[in-house]
């Protein structure tokens, strides 16, 4: 439920077999560091997506992260580990995935 709320209410996440979370940097980092961390996280999720599809796993990128403070949710200091990209991995073969 927390992931769905952070991902703009995308309740379908509860049906995923797994969710790979890529996090950015602390909220107080400089603009260059934030940009670099977000781009690297996005690239890592892209590579995971391509790899999953090559292995026949259903996979779908997840966007629209809102106040997704993973570190604080796990008991760490707030504002340090923001979810910025993610990949939902299903339990079905990609060809079995519904297009709706």
C-alpha positions, 0 to 999 in steps of 0.5 A: 500500500505504501508503494502504491500511495507513493506512486500516485495511487498505482494499486496494480503494484500490489500484484507485482511479483517484485518491485525494484526501487532505484533511489536518488540522493539526499534532498539537500544535495546540489543540483548537479548531484541530484541530476546525476543520481536521478539519471543513473537511477533511471539508467539502472532501471532501464537496464534491469527492464531490458534484462528482465524482458530478455529473460521472458519476465513481465516488467513495467517501469513505474513513474510518478513517485511522490514523497517516496522517502524510502529511508524514513519509511525504513527508520533512517533519517528523513530526506536521504533516500528518495525513490526516483525510479522503479521497475515492477516485475511480474510472475508471468511470462511477458507474452502472457501479460495483459495489454489492458 
